[in-house]
Amino acid sequence: MTRPTKRDKLAEAHVAYQAAKAGIRPHRPAKDGSIPTHPIVPVKGLPEAGVLAECREWLKAHRIFHKRHDCGAGDFGHGFATYGIIGAGDIIGILPGGRHFEIETKAGCGGRLSTEQQKQMADVRAAGGVYLVVHGVEELVEMMKGLI
């Protein structure tokens, strides 16, 4: 990430001034490139772990093959190491008919999609797979219509 120039700082100050003048919050893009996500259907306000558990139960009840995916990094006693696929969804599986899918779960009130997750979503979709961002099992049910 490059340092902002004087021109960038002035432009940001102008946006903030115009927003204050209009009585609204200024729109500022995230510095890390992440984008906000919001549910498309009404969902319960569960934390991400609750959404993940409910989605896995729904997939299990509908006999859809899936596995929990996790990734991270840390010192595991033998030096620093990473594991998992960076940007991959929290749930990875195969739909009936053999189509690959990934589900990224977010808290019921919304969350942010990182640049790595955005790239993974584009790559999976370009290859003919399904990449969903869900905020509750209600949203998963809505998005799975026509896929199963």
Buried (B, 14 or more C-beta within 10 A) or exposed (E): EEEEEEEEEEEEEEEBEEBEEEEEEBEEEEEEEBEEBEBEEEBBEBEBEBBBBBBBEBBEEEEBEBEEBEEEEEEEEEEEEEEEEBBBBBBBBBBEEEEBBBBBBBBBEEBEBBEBBBEBBEEBEEEEBBBBBBBBBBBBBBBBEEEE
